[in-house]
Every structure is written in structure tokens, then in C-alpha cells.
């Protein structure tokens, strides 16, 4: 499956507009006022930082709406099923007819990009480095102030839901950024923190974070005061049984011609 434009734009929006990773701006944590290690916001950010260690399987569906400068929108659905540490199924469904539907699968040995239109796939080896999480910070004080560290598998999954299933990037804000907990409530039957992240660039991200797993279940992102992205999980199941057949390429698909 060829790369999809919205994947690039969404990831660039997060990395360039919110994190400032490419520009090399120094990263650190800064809260509105000094807080203790046990403060509610630190507990929430620590949960997000170590989210990948808080679940075994997840499955569900998420809807993404991107807003353009001219006011138009582009909508995609991401269906997903993941089993730690390396089995992944993500299906992308274009709801606006502007992009390309596709499926991304990892069976722990190989990675497959499936093109739903012509029933073909490309295949790559699953590198051992994608299982190596030893470099990730395990607590807020371990965060390197100069580099944002992403969960390795999230760097290759060809769908934007990766950023919210593996949200370790979120607490790694820049000097001058401010994190606050707006409230606690329920979403999809789960207890969540509603966290607001305001950056020094006048960007704002509001997320609804599952208090058990640290996964971001809902998000609204604004860049320069304008809507950029709305993401909402419409279904979500944790630690349930997943049919292993979903991590295999369907028999009616064939290798893409080189």
C-alpha cells in the first residue's frame, strides 16, 4: 500500500507543531507551579509515559477528522487490534473519498502493507529493534530534555491511531509548555483524565486519557488557535481475546509487483 498523505501531515502536525522535535528545541517538563512527585498531573503524565506496560491486548475503532485552512474536513476510521509485544492489525477506511484505504499487519516476523483496492501487499521483515523498549523513560525524571522518545512500534505503523495507542510522546513537552488536569469523568464506560496541554507556540491539545492504561481515547488539537484534529475512539476493549487469524494476510491477497 502506498503511503497516505494524511499520515504524513498528521504526524508532521504532532511532531512539528506540538513537539518541535525536528527543530531540536530543548524538551523538558514545566508545570504552572512547583508540584510534588505525587501530584495528580504527575500521576497522569507518568501513566501516559508508561502506557505500553499497562495492557496486553487492545481492540476497537477510532475516528479522525482533520481540518483544512479552507474549512474543509477529511475523515478516516482506524480499526485496530493489538496483542503485545508485536502483533498488530490496523485497517484504515477513508470516509471522504480523498485517500486510499489500506490494512497494516504485523505477525511478529513480518510486516505487511495491504492495498484493499487491488488485493495486493508488500512485505518487510519485522526488525528486532521494534521490540526494544529499553531506551524509553520509565518515569518523568528519566525524560531526556533534548529528545522525544517514541515507542518503537509506533514509528512504523501506517495509521495515525498509533500516536494514541502508544502515547509516550505526549508528556515530553518543551520548556514553557503547561499541562493541567481539567477534570475527571467517564468515556466509553472507562474513567478518564481530561488533560489540557498548552505549548509556547500557542498550540493546544486536549486529551481524554484512560486512567488504567494511559491510552488516549479522545483528543482535540488546535494549532494557532484553529482546529487541526479531532480524534475519538468509538469502541475500545482492553485485555480481551483476539482471534490470531486477524494477524495473517487474507488468502485472496497476493504480493505486489516490483
C-alpha positions as a Markdown table, in Angstrom:
| # | Residue | x | y | z |
|---|---|---|---|---|
| 1 | Unk | 0.0 | 0.0 | 0.0 |
| 2 | Unk | 1.5 | 3.3 | -1.0 |
| 3 | Unk | 2.0 | 5.9 | 1.8 |
| 4 | Unk | -1.1 | 8.0 | 2.6 |
| 5 | Unk | -0.8 | 11.8 | 2.6 |
| 6 | Unk | -2.8 | 12.3 | 5.8 |
| 7 | Unk | -0.4 | 10.0 | 7.7 |
| 8 | Unk | 2.5 | 12.3 | 6.9 |
| 9 | Unk | 0.5 | 15.5 | 7.6 |
| 10 | Unk | -0.9 | 14.3 | 10.9 |
| 11 | Unk | 2.5 | 13.1 | 12.1 |
| 12 | Unk | 4.1 | 16.3 | 11.0 |
| 13 | Unk | 1.5 | 18.3 | 12.8 |
| 14 | Unk | 2.2 | 16.5 | 16.0 |
| 15 | Unk | 6.0 | 16.5 | 15.7 |
| 16 | Unk | 6.5 | 20.0 | 14.2 |
| 17 | Unk | 3.5 | 21.8 | 15.6 |
| 18 | Unk | 3.4 | 20.4 | 19.1 |
| 19 | Unk | 6.6 | 18.7 | 20.0 |
| 20 | Unk | 9.2 | 20.7 | 18.0 |
| 21 | Unk | 11.3 | 17.5 | 17.6 |
| 22 | Unk | 12.7 | 18.2 | 14.2 |
| 23 | Unk | 13.8 | 21.8 | 15.1 |
| 24 | Unk | 15.8 | 20.4 | 18.0 |
| 25 | Unk | 14.1 | 22.6 | 20.6 |
| 26 | Unk | 15.0 | 21.6 | 24.1 |
| 27 | Unk | 12.4 | 19.4 | 25.8 |
| 28 | Unk | 11.5 | 19.4 | 29.5 |
| 29 | Unk | 8.6 | 19.3 | 31.8 |
| 30 | Unk | 7.2 | 22.6 | 33.2 |
| 31 | Unk | 4.0 | 22.8 | 35.2 |
| 32 | Unk | 2.3 | 26.1 | 36.2 |
| 33 | Unk | 3.8 | 25.9 | 39.7 |
| 34 | Unk | 6.1 | 23.6 | 41.6 |
| 35 | Unk | 4.4 | 20.2 | 42.3 |
| 36 | Unk | 5.3 | 17.2 | 44.3 |
| 37 | Unk | 6.1 | 13.8 | 42.8 |
| 38 | Unk | 2.7 | 12.6 | 43.8 |
| 39 | Unk | 0.7 | 15.5 | 42.3 |
| 40 | Unk | -2.3 | 14.5 | 40.2 |
| 41 | Unk | -0.8 | 15.8 | 37.0 |
| 42 | Unk | 2.4 | 13.9 | 37.5 |
| 43 | Unk | 0.5 | 10.7 | 38.2 |
| 44 | Unk | -1.5 | 11.2 | 35.0 |
| 45 | Unk | 1.6 | 12.0 | 32.9 |
| 46 | Unk | 3.5 | 9.1 | 34.3 |
| 47 | Unk | 0.6 | 6.8 | 33.4 |
| 48 | Unk | 0.7 | 8.0 | 29.8 |
| 49 | Unk | 4.5 | 7.8 | 29.7 |
| 50 | Unk | 4.4 | 4.1 | 30.6 |
| 51 | Unk | 1.1 | 3.2 | 28.9 |
| 52 | Unk | 2.6 | 0.4 | 26.8 |
| 53 | Unk | 3.4 | -1.6 | 30.0 |
| 54 | Unk | -0.2 | -1.3 | 31.3 |
| 55 | Unk | -2.1 | -3.6 | 28.8 |
| 56 | Unk | -1.8 | -6.9 | 27.0 |
| 57 | Unk | -4.3 | -6.6 | 24.2 |
| 58 | Unk | -6.5 | -3.7 | 22.9 |
| 59 | Unk | -9.0 | -3.6 | 20.1 |
| 60 | Unk | -11.6 | -1.1 | 18.8 |
| 61 | Unk | -12.2 | 1.7 | 16.4 |
| 62 | Unk | -11.3 | 5.4 | 16.2 |
| 63 | Unk | -12.5 | 8.2 | 14.0 |
| 64 | Unk | -10.2 | 11.0 | 12.8 |
| 65 | Unk | -11.3 | 14.4 | 11.4 |
| 66 | Unk | -8.7 | 16.8 | 10.1 |
| 67 | Unk | -9.5 | 20.4 | 9.4 |
| 68 | Unk | -8.0 | 22.3 | 6.5 |
| 69 | Unk | -7.3 | 26.0 | 6.3 |
| 70 | Unk | -10.3 | 26.5 | 3.9 |
| 71 | Unk | -12.6 | 24.9 | 6.5 |
| 72 | Unk | -13.0 | 21.6 | 4.7 |
| 73 | Unk | -12.5 | 18.3 | 6.6 |
| 74 | Unk | -11.1 | 14.9 | 5.9 |
| 75 | Unk | -12.4 | 11.9 | 7.9 |
| 76 | Unk | -10.9 | 8.5 | 8.4 |
| 77 | Unk | -11.7 | 5.5 | 10.5 |
| 78 | Unk | -9.0 | 3.3 | 12.0 |
| 79 | Unk | -10.0 | -0.2 | 13.1 |
| 80 | Unk | -7.4 | -1.8 | 15.3 |
| 81 | Unk | -6.4 | -5.0 | 17.2 |
| 82 | Unk | -3.0 | -5.3 | 19.0 |
| 83 | Unk | -1.5 | -8.0 | 21.1 |
| 84 | Unk | 1.7 | -7.3 | 22.9 |
| 85 | Unk | 4.5 | -7.2 | 22.0 |
| 86 | Unk | 4.4 | -7.4 | 18.2 |
| 87 | Unk | 1.0 | -8.5 | 16.7 |
| 88 | Unk | -0.8 | -5.6 | 15.1 |
| 89 | Unk | -3.8 | -5.2 | 12.8 |
| 90 | Unk | -4.9 | -1.7 | 11.7 |
| 91 | Unk | -7.4 | -1.0 | 8.9 |
| 92 | Unk | -7.8 | 2.5 | 7.5 |
| 93 | Unk | -11.1 | 3.4 | 6.0 |
| 94 | Unk | -11.4 | 6.7 | 4.1 |
| 95 | Unk | -14.8 | 8.2 | 4.8 |
| 96 | Unk | -14.5 | 11.1 | 2.4 |
| 97 | Unk | -13.2 | 9.5 | -0.8 |
| 98 | Unk | -10.0 | 11.6 | -0.8 |
| 99 | Unk | -7.4 | 9.0 | 0.1 |
| 100 | Unk | -6.6 | 5.3 | 0.0 |
| 101 | Unk | -8.0 | 2.5 | 2.2 |
| 102 | Unk | -5.5 | 0.1 | 3.5 |
| 103 | Unk | -4.5 | -2.5 | 6.1 |
| 104 | Unk | -1.3 | -2.8 | 8.1 |
| 105 | Unk | -0.4 | -6.1 | 9.7 |
| 106 | Unk | 2.4 | -7.4 | 11.9 |
| 107 | Unk | 2.7 | -11.0 | 12.9 |
| 108 | Unk | 5.9 | -10.6 | 14.8 |
| 109 | Unk | 8.0 | -11.9 | 12.0 |
| 110 | Unk | 6.9 | -9.8 | 9.0 |
| 111 | Unk | 5.2 | -6.5 | 8.4 |
| 112 | Unk | 2.6 | -6.3 | 5.6 |
| 113 | Unk | 1.1 | -3.3 | 3.9 |
| 114 | Unk | -2.2 | -4.3 | 2.2 |
| 115 | Unk | -3.8 | -2.4 | -0.6 |
| 116 | Unk | -7.5 | -3.1 | -0.4 |
| 117 | Unk | -8.3 | -1.8 | -3.9 |
| 118 | Unk | -6.2 | -4.3 | -5.8 |
| 119 | Unk | -5.8 | -7.0 | -3.2 |
| 120 | Unk | -2.0 | -6.9 | -3.1 |
| 121 | Unk | 0.5 | -6.5 | -0.3 |
| 122 | Unk | 4.1 | -5.5 | 0.3 |
| 123 | Unk | 6.2 | -7.4 | 2.9 |
| 124 | Unk | 9.1 | -6.4 | 5.1 |
| 125 | Unk | 11.0 | -8.1 | 7.9 |
| 126 | Unk | 9.9 | -7.2 | 11.5 |
| 127 | Unk | 13.2 | -5.8 | 12.9 |
| 128 | Unk | 14.2 | -6.8 | 16.5 |
| 129 | Unk | 14.7 | -3.2 | 17.3 |
| 130 | Unk | 10.9 | -2.7 | 17.1 |
| 131 | Unk | 10.6 | -4.8 | 20.3 |
| 132 | Unk | 13.4 | -2.9 | 22.2 |
| 133 | Unk | 11.8 | -0.5 | 24.7 |
| 134 | Unk | 14.8 | -0.3 | 26.9 |
| 135 | Unk | 15.5 | 3.3 | 25.8 |
| 136 | Unk | 12.1 | 4.6 | 26.8 |
| 137 | Unk | 11.9 | 6.6 | 30.0 |
| 138 | Unk | 10.2 | 4.8 | 32.8 |
| 139 | Unk | 9.4 | 7.8 | 34.9 |
| 140 | Unk | 9.2 | 11.6 | 34.4 |
| 141 | Unk | 12.6 | 12.2 | 35.9 |
| 142 | Unk | 14.1 | 9.9 | 33.2 |
| 143 | Unk | 13.0 | 12.0 | 30.3 |
| 144 | Unk | 15.9 | 13.3 | 28.2 |
| 145 | Unk | 15.3 | 17.1 | 27.9 |
| 146 | Unk | 16.8 | 17.1 | 24.4 |
| 147 | Unk | 14.9 | 14.3 | 22.6 |
| 148 | Unk | 11.4 | 13.0 | 22.4 |
| 149 | Unk | 11.4 | 9.2 | 22.5 |
| 150 | Unk | 8.6 | 7.3 | 20.7 |
| 151 | Unk | 7.5 | 3.8 | 21.3 |
| 152 | Unk | 9.4 | 1.8 | 18.6 |
| 153 | Unk | 6.4 | 0.1 | 17.0 |
| 154 | Unk | 4.6 | 3.4 | 16.8 |
| 155 | Unk | 7.2 | 4.7 | 14.4 |
| 156 | Unk | 6.3 | 2.1 | 11.7 |
| 157 | Unk | 2.5 | 1.5 | 12.0 |
| 158 | Unk | 1.0 | 3.2 | 8.9 |
| 159 | Unk | -2.0 | 4.7 | 10.6 |
| 160 | Unk | -2.5 | 7.8 | 12.9 |
| 161 | Unk | -4.1 | 5.7 | 15.7 |
| 162 | Unk | -0.5 | 4.7 | 16.6 |
| 163 | Unk | 0.0 | 8.1 | 18.3 |
| 164 | Unk | -2.8 | 7.4 | 20.8 |
| 165 | Unk | -2.4 | 3.7 | 21.4 |
| 166 | Unk | 1.3 | 4.4 | 22.2 |
| 167 | Unk | 1.2 | 8.0 | 23.6 |
| 168 | Unk | 4.6 | 8.1 | 25.3 |
| 169 | Unk | 5.4 | 11.3 | 23.3 |
| 170 | Unk | 2.6 | 13.3 | 25.0 |
| 171 | Unk | 4.3 | 14.0 | 28.4 |
| 172 | Unk | 7.5 | 15.0 | 26.7 |
| 173 | Unk | 6.7 | 18.7 | 26.2 |
| 174 | Unk | 9.0 | 21.6 | 25.7 |
| 175 | Unk | 10.3 | 24.1 | 28.2 |
| 176 | Unk | 7.4 | 26.6 | 28.8 |
| 177 | Unk | 4.6 | 24.1 | 28.0 |
| 178 | Unk | 1.9 | 23.7 | 30.6 |
| 179 | Unk | 0.0 | 20.6 | 31.5 |
| 180 | Unk | -3.2 | 20.8 | 33.6 |
| 181 | Unk | -6.0 | 18.3 | 34.5 |
| 182 | Unk | -9.3 | 19.9 | 33.7 |
| 183 | Unk | -11.4 | 17.2 | 35.3 |
| 184 | Unk | -12.1 | 13.5 | 35.7 |
| 185 | Unk | -15.0 | 11.9 | 34.0 |
| 186 | Unk | -16.2 | 8.7 | 32.2 |
| 187 | Unk | -15.8 | 8.0 | 28.5 |
| 188 | Unk | -16.8 | 4.7 | 26.8 |
| 189 | Unk | -17.5 | 3.4 | 30.3 |
| 190 | Unk | -14.0 | 4.0 | 31.5 |
| 191 | Unk | -12.6 | 6.5 | 34.0 |
| 192 | Unk | -10.5 | 9.2 | 32.3 |
| 193 | Unk | -8.5 | 12.3 | 33.0 |
| 194 | Unk | -9.2 | 15.3 | 30.8 |
| 195 | Unk | -5.8 | 16.9 | 30.3 |
| 196 | Unk | -5.0 | 20.2 | 28.6 |
| 197 | Unk | -1.6 | 20.8 | 27.1 |
| 198 | Unk | -0.7 | 24.4 | 26.1 |
| 199 | Unk | 2.5 | 25.0 | 24.3 |
| 200 | Unk | 4.7 | 28.0 | 23.9 |
| 201 | Unk | 3.7 | 28.2 | 20.3 |
| 202 | Unk | 0.0 | 28.9 | 21.2 |
| 203 | Unk | -0.9 | 25.3 | 20.3 |
| 204 | Unk | -3.3 | 23.4 | 22.5 |
| 205 | Unk | -4.1 | 19.7 | 22.8 |
| 206 | Unk | -6.9 | 18.4 | 25.0 |
| 207 | Unk | -6.9 | 14.6 | 25.6 |
| 208 | Unk | -9.2 | 12.1 | 27.4 |
| 209 | Unk | -6.8 | 9.6 | 28.9 |
| 210 | Unk | -7.9 | 6.1 | 30.2 |
| 211 | Unk | -6.8 | 6.1 | 33.8 |
| 212 | Unk | -6.0 | 2.3 | 33.8 |
| 213 | Unk | -4.0 | 2.0 | 30.5 |
| 214 | Unk | -2.8 | 5.6 | 29.8 |
| 215 | Unk | -4.2 | 5.3 | 26.3 |
| 216 | Unk | -5.6 | 8.4 | 24.8 |
| 217 | Unk | -9.2 | 7.7 | 23.9 |
| 218 | Unk | -10.2 | 11.1 | 22.6 |
| 219 | Unk | -8.2 | 14.2 | 21.5 |
| 220 | Unk | -8.8 | 17.7 | 20.1 |
| 221 | Unk | -5.8 | 19.6 | 18.7 |
| 222 | Unk | -5.6 | 23.3 | 17.9 |
| 223 | Unk | -2.8 | 25.0 | 16.1 |
| 224 | Unk | -2.5 | 28.7 | 16.4 |
| 225 | Unk | -6.0 | 28.8 | 17.9 |
| 226 | Unk | -7.5 | 26.9 | 14.9 |
| 227 | Unk | -8.9 | 23.4 | 14.9 |
| 228 | Unk | -6.4 | 20.9 | 13.4 |
| 229 | Unk | -7.6 | 17.4 | 14.5 |
| 230 | Unk | -10.4 | 15.7 | 16.4 |
| 231 | Unk | -9.8 | 12.0 | 17.3 |
| 232 | Unk | -12.4 | 9.9 | 19.0 |
| 233 | Unk | -12.4 | 6.2 | 19.9 |
| 234 | Unk | -15.9 | 4.9 | 19.1 |
| 235 | Unk | -15.2 | 1.4 | 20.7 |
| 236 | Unk | -12.4 | 0.1 | 22.9 |
| 237 | Unk | -11.7 | -3.2 | 24.6 |
| 238 | Unk | -8.7 | -4.0 | 26.9 |
| 239 | Unk | -7.2 | -7.4 | 27.5 |
| 240 | Unk | -9.9 | -9.3 | 25.7 |
| 241 | Unk | -9.3 | -12.3 | 23.5 |
| 242 | Unk | -8.3 | -11.6 | 19.9 |
| 243 | Unk | -8.6 | -14.1 | 17.0 |
| 244 | Unk | -5.0 | -14.7 | 15.9 |
| 245 | Unk | -6.2 | -15.1 | 12.3 |
| 246 | Unk | -6.5 | -11.3 | 12.1 |
| 247 | Unk | -2.8 | -11.0 | 12.2 |
| 248 | Unk | -2.4 | -13.1 | 8.9 |
| 249 | Unk | -2.7 | -11.8 | 5.3 |
| 250 | Unk | -6.0 | -12.9 | 3.8 |
| 251 | Unk | -5.7 | -15.7 | 1.2 |
| 252 | Unk | -7.2 | -13.6 | -1.6 |
| 253 | Unk | -4.3 | -11.1 | -1.4 |
| 254 | Unk | -1.1 | -11.6 | -3.5 |
| 255 | Unk | 2.3 | -9.9 | -3.4 |
| 256 | Unk | 2.5 | -6.6 | -5.2 |
| 257 | Unk | 4.6 | -6.5 | -8.4 |
| 258 | Unk | 8.0 | -4.9 | -8.0 |
